């Protein structure tokens, strides 16, 4: 069952979304991505003379392998796609490109995490001028955390304290994987930003009063279950008596984070992926080859199109697939005024949704 549009939703922002067929990471990714960016109005207008921060999707530790396959063909953003995007951003005039991720279970250098994941870090460093890395799981190379208020008020928290990289940037890119998610139904450009939150503050072993700059755990007790508060250095939860169910909490936190730190460009890797969950720790996971890349300048329209490509209704209500046990993050983001989930208001360029369709469920 699809949710009905609320009053005023007709004025919710929309933007075109580009879809391309891409059946292999050995294809000409630079050419394919370049065409997609041209279909969105050109990359130069977005990144020229700008600092660009790219949030990768490296879910779970590098040791979590599925069926012995490389991480990039299962649940990680593929390094070849990352390199192609960096090259194009550099060619379009980006002044600095900072790749970020809250690396699982560590506050150490992101470069070390990427090396453990099998990435050629040196090659990525030379893909464009001014490439650098930041592990946003802790303070990293910054001197202080940046506070991002949720305009108009949040669902779960009024504001979030994040790594300096999310403030010291002109352009923020969410580079996600086309996947299901146990708690959110799908994990695309919006859900990818759950990882913006530092475990030093929101992790299970975060300090009670101040951040723990050497985090080793995830965010289950704070964000998923609400069993403990974040460090007192950060704003507390709005309503500690609200639902403690992860399917209610996590989608709201994701929508809040994307409202507080807006996404300027969404890129979704659907060349190869997994279905049934977000990583190897999920039972019933299986390999899939959708053979698509999807991009847009509005994360909600991009995720709505991506959800439809996966064979789902992006406006489906809680209880309907893929949101069987959770709120619909896309709809919560729409209610925040970020973008529309109404496909009739989204112009799809390149390949149509019908031609790109790859059903993640029967």
PEWOUR-V558896 format. One record per backbone hydrogen bond with DSSP energy under -0.5 kcal/mol. CO is the residue of the C=O (numbers start at 1). NH is the residue of the N-H. Records with the same first field share a line. If there is no record, write none. Layout:
BEGIN
CO = NH, NH
END
This chain:
BEGIN
1 = 317
6 = 9
8 = 11
9 = 12
13 = 340
16 = 297
17 = 349
18 = 295
19 = 351
20 = 293
24 = 27
27 = 29
28 = 32
29 = 33
30 = 34
31 = 35
32 = 36
33 = 37
34 = 38
35 = 39
36 = 40
37 = 40, 42
38 = 41
43 = 46, 47
44 = 48
47 = 50
50 = 52, 95, 96
51 = 170, 171
52 = 54, 98
53 = 55, 173
54 = 56, 100
55 = 175
56 = 58
57 = 77
61 = 64
63 = 65
65 = 67
66 = 69
70 = 73
71 = 74, 75, 76
75 = 59
78 = 81, 82
79 = 83
80 = 84
81 = 85
82 = 86
83 = 87
84 = 88
85 = 89
86 = 90
87 = 91
88 = 92
89 = 94
90 = 93
93 = 49
96 = 52
97 = 99, 132
98 = 54
99 = 134
100 = 56
101 = 103, 136
103 = 106
109 = 113
110 = 114
111 = 115
112 = 116
113 = 117
114 = 119
115 = 118
119 = 121
120 = 124
121 = 125
122 = 126
124 = 127
125 = 131
128 = 131
130 = 97
132 = 99
134 = 101, 136
135 = 138
137 = 200
139 = 142
146 = 148, 162
147 = 149
148 = 160
149 = 151
150 = 153
156 = 238
158 = 150
160 = 148, 162
161 = 198
162 = 146
163 = 166
164 = 167, 168
167 = 169
171 = 53
172 = 264, 265
173 = 55, 175
174 = 176, 267
176 = 269
177 = 179
179 = 187
181 = 185
184 = 186
185 = 181
187 = 179
188 = 192
190 = 193
191 = 194
192 = 195
193 = 196
194 = 197
196 = 163
198 = 201, 202
199 = 203
200 = 207, 212
201 = 231
203 = 206
208 = 232
209 = 233
211 = 213
212 = 215
218 = 204
219 = 223, 224
220 = 225
221 = 227, 228
231 = 234
236 = 158
239 = 242
245 = 248, 249
246 = 250
247 = 327
248 = 252
249 = 253
250 = 254
251 = 255
252 = 256
253 = 257
254 = 258
255 = 259
256 = 260
257 = 261
265 = 174
266 = 296
267 = 176, 269
268 = 270, 294
269 = 178
270 = 291, 292
271 = 291
273 = 288
274 = 180
275 = 286
277 = 180
279 = 282
281 = 283
282 = 285
286 = 275
288 = 273
291 = 22
292 = 270
293 = 20
294 = 268
295 = 18
296 = 266
298 = 302
299 = 303
300 = 304
301 = 305
302 = 306
303 = 307
304 = 308
305 = 309
306 = 310
307 = 312
308 = 311
309 = 358
310 = 360
312 = 314
313 = 316
315 = 3
317 = 320
320 = 323
322 = 324
323 = 319, 326
327 = 329
328 = 332
329 = 333
330 = 334
331 = 335
332 = 336
333 = 338
334 = 337
341 = 343
342 = 345
343 = 346
345 = 347
346 = 348
347 = 17, 349
349 = 19, 351
352 = 356
353 = 357
END
